[in-house]
Amino acid sequence: MPVVVGAPRSGTTLLRLMLDAHPDLAIPPETSFLAAVAALNESDGDLRTRFLETITAYPPGAPNWQDFGLAREALAEAVQMLEPFTVADGLRAFYRLYAQRFDKSRWGEKTPDYSLHVGTIAALLPEARFVHLIRDGRDVAASWRQQWFSPGYEPEVLARAWADRVEAARSTGSACTHYIEVFYEDLVARPEQVLRRLCEFLELPWSNQLLNHQERAPKRLEEHRARVSLDGSFTVSHAQRLHQQRRTMERPGTGRIGSWRETMSDEEVQRFERVAGKLLIQLGYELQGNS
């Protein structure tokens, strides 16, 4: 089970769509609920009901259940049939139902913030194989701060948020049986080479369809429905979400590498590098003053 993690705006949706183009593999839009269901106490009563409520009403402020195209009743029926019931098997039932929508036999996961929960997911789903997508943090910051889900606008805030996710995934992932790092810059420059390596890691037979993800991407991204708050107001519209991911509907290219040079001032870059410069160097990126 591939689990794609990485800081937001690192290219995780692009990689999700590439892998999802495989004829055997289906990866849903971001779920976000794995840590929440992992925290459910299996000794408490009516675990099935609490499991269903958590998945279908998460995140609490603006649930994303409609993104998956599944009927709540179908998941409830699948969960009811599990005996004994465990959270792990309930999750597998959810992913299986999703994959069945596309007549696929395998499933995966892509949620950037699972970078912070690699250990929890590994313990819950031992079949998980973590694919950590890493991108130059300055490019991440330049893109992230324009989005509705940005942690802030100031370079220091973005640098810390990026570094926290990258360091958490690397630290916990290194202790996992199945963990691999992929650089965004390599993925867009040499997609076939990188994707063949990932297929080997995931024990997937190679398919040339992975190189033509853009043919299916517009249809797949239709799942990204509007996020509506409990009071009925829009958190983000369907159109905004499509715009946010518009470049994933194109063939991969290197045009966005180093885009921070055009969109961040020298002062902003220096402020970012003061917080995250050491990590940038560890990952093989050059600092502004050294380029």
Secondary structure, DSSP 4 states (H G I P E B T S, - for coil): -EEEE-STTSSHHHHHHHHHTSTTEE-PSP---HHHHHTS-TTSS-HHHHHHHHHHT-STTS--GGGG---HHHHHHHHHT-SS--HHHHHHHHHHHHHHTTT-SEE-EE-GGGGGGHHHHHHH-TT-EEEEEE--HHHHHHHHTTSTT-S-SSHHHHHHHHHHHHHHHHHHHTTSSSEEEEEHHHHHHSHHHHHHHHHHHHT----GGGGGGGGTHHHHHTT-PPEE-TTS-EEE-HHHHHHHTGGGGS---STTTTTHHHHS-HHHHHHHHHHHHHHHHHTTPPPGGG-
